[in-house]
Amino acid sequence: MWKDILKITGLPVIAASLCCFSSVVIVFFGLGSVSFAASLANTLYGTYKWVFRGVGLLLLGVSLVLYFRQKGICTVDEARRKRTMIFNTILLSAIIAILGYFFFLYVVVEYLGILLGIWG
């Protein structure tokens, strides 16, 4: 079950964190200067953070639909029969996605940015 939840939430968490993670990647691979990456991070996080979060939420929804279809829940009757499992999976996925987003963005990306000199 935990492996499935991590598969469901992995891509949405990374997509939602791309606003700041992209600047770390730019500096890490030498594709731009630290000042350019810092400016990009300020613009993307300051102006477009809700777009990235929305894309992450949309990807979480798509991941959940694909997961339930893979498990054979394709009809409303089947969904009614397994509504407890569906509700628990959605709730657990949402909690893990939110915690994963905060951990990835505010711990991993933050420390990588400090290490690379993007953030003070």
N, C-alpha and C positions, 0 to 999 in steps of 0.2 A: 504494500500500500504506500509506504513512504517513498519508494522508488518512483511510483507512478505520480505522486504529488510533486516530487522534484522535477520529473519530466514535464509535467503540466506547467509548472511555474518558472522554469529556467529561462526560456526565451522571452516571456513577457517581462521578467525582472530586468534582464539585460537591455531589452528595447526601451523600457522606461528610464533606464539609467544612462542612455546614450548621450543625453544632453551634456554631461560632464565627462563621461568615459571617453568620448571621441577626442577631447583635447589631450587626455593622457596618452591615447594611442598615437596621436600626431607627434607629440614630443618623444615618446618612447621609440618610435621607428624613424625619427629624424626627418619627418616630413614638413616640419615647421618649427619656428622658434618658440621659446617659452612665452614671450610677450604675445605672439599671435594666438597661442593656445589659451592663454589666460583671457584674452579678449573674447575669443570664441566661446569659452566656457561661461563667461559673464553674460554674453548675448543669448546663448542657447538656454542657460538655466534661468536667467532673469526674465526673458521675454517668452520663450517657447516651452517652458517646463511642463505646462498643462497639456501641450500637444504630445509630448513624449509620454506623459502619464496616461493620456487617453489612448495612445497607440498600445501601450502596455496592457491597459485594461481590455481593449479590443482583442489583443492577442490572447489574453487569459480566457476570454469568452470563447474564442475559436478553439483554443486548446481543450477546454472543457467539453465543447460539443464533439470534437473529434474523439476525445477519450470515451465519452459515453456511447458514441456510435460504434467504436471499436469493441466496447463491452456488450453490444447487442441491444442497446436502449435506443430504438429508432422510432417508436410509436408512442402516442400519448398513454395508451393502456399500459405499456411496459414501464413508462415513466411513473405512472401512478402506483404500480406494484412495487417499484424500487425507489419510491420518493425519499425514504429515510436515508438510503445510501447516497442518493443524488444530493440531498441537502447537506449531509455530512461532508461529502467530497467537495462541494462548492464552498462551504464554510471553511474547511481546513485549507483548501487551495487559496482562498482569499487571505486568510491569516498568514500563511507561509509566504505568499507573494508580497504582502505588505512588509512583513519582517525582513524578507530577502531584499526588497527594494531599499529599505532603510540601511540594512547592513552593507549591501554592496555599494550604495551611493555614498553614505556618510562614514563608512569605515574603510572599505577597500579602496575606493576611488580617492577619497580624501587623503589617505596616507600615501598612496601612489603619487598623487599630485604634490604633496609636500616633499616626498623623496625626489621627484623630478624637478622641483623648484617652481611649479606652476602656482601653487598657493603658498602663502606665507605661513 
